[in-house]
Amino acid sequence: MNVLILGSGGREHAFALKLSQSKRISQLFVAPGNAGTQQLATNIELNPTNFEAVKNAVLENNIKMVVVGPEAPLVAGIHDFFLADSFLKNIPVIGPKKDGALLEGSKDFSKKFMQKHGIPTAKYKSFTNNNLSEGISFLETLQPPFVLKADGLAAGKGVLILSNLEDAKAELKEMLTHQKFGNASSTVVIEEFLNGIELSVFVLTDGKSYKILPSAKDYKRIGEGDTGLNTGGMGAISPVPFADDDFIKKVEELIVKPTIVGLQKDGIDYRGFIFIGLMNDAGNPSVVEYNVRMGDPETEVVLPRIASDLFDLFEGVASQTLSEKSCIISPKTATTVMLVSGSYPDDYEKDKEIEGFETVENSIVFHAGTTIKHGKVVSNGGRVMAITSFGDTIKEALEKCYNSIDKISFEKMNFRKDIGFDLIEK
């Protein structure tokens, strides 16, 4: 069977590596892919939100399954597009339809969903420019820090956490009146700040049953000790030490099951990943947000720990036989460290030649923002490569990552040297 993965980052390279190990896949395609996926599959140059281009690629290459990596095509309705097309309707899409993708596409929708189905989350209210004054009054009832979230997709930049009330009021006006995040902030969710330690739990569901995948914790800040600007993620650890069996059981009972049942009750036929961003407050989990795809760089530590055939699991999702499939998880710890361009997440330069990654032996090199120019692998994004390693402990796995990083270089390469610092201390 021929399979197409949509996307171009480290997450999609991780999907490509895992799926390339399945003996049941004839040909693997990635669109648009990167220099790493090109070693495992055939890259197709197209924009995943250009559905007509995706359709042409699917038909030209006899694709029989499509795996959607990023959120934008899902929120835009690529699954619905397939179902509505007579040539595509029988080709399974791994990823929810538009109604399910609203869990990520609209913060207001997801908060209402959680409230309706009794899923623990922060208290909140939503506001538009029409009731801006009410939003300002609501801020005055809260204790700092103040959390403002753009309702729609904002490329990971639509969440503000502010310690000063006047700053929060000013930012609310910027978001609603001056569209700081474009249409994404035409509605803004203001919510109470949740205390605790963040982590992510990943679920794969066929709409009826589900598999809970390994937990992970990522590190968003650019600077050591979780300082500086937010990024798309500078590294990740899996499993999370404090997310033991008892904690995950609590997450399953309080969050996973009510989420799956809630989708069923609301008539949402959800087939794909649910990425649940959680806060662990003294052993009590609550939902920070839903995402409707795998995270990045979490995918680079979660997928390598799955010992089962990922394609077999995806077939279970497509045919709603996931409960019959085996999902074996390695007990090993996986860590990943992201190599990023100089000045990232601010403006950064591209086209920097990357050297030495071919000599890495004890780690997996996942390409994120790379491409090939004039026969050389060069940087093509802010986050360039994710270096993933296994170990019996976090410390052991990280040592392998950093030893491998010593072999890699490109101009102004940057990375955090303290990934997992809080977990190792604990």
Summary of the structure (lengths in Angstrom):
residues: 426
radius of gyration: 20.9
end to end distance: 45.9
largest distance: 59.8
contacts: 1559
relative contact order: 0.13
helix: 34%
strand: 28%
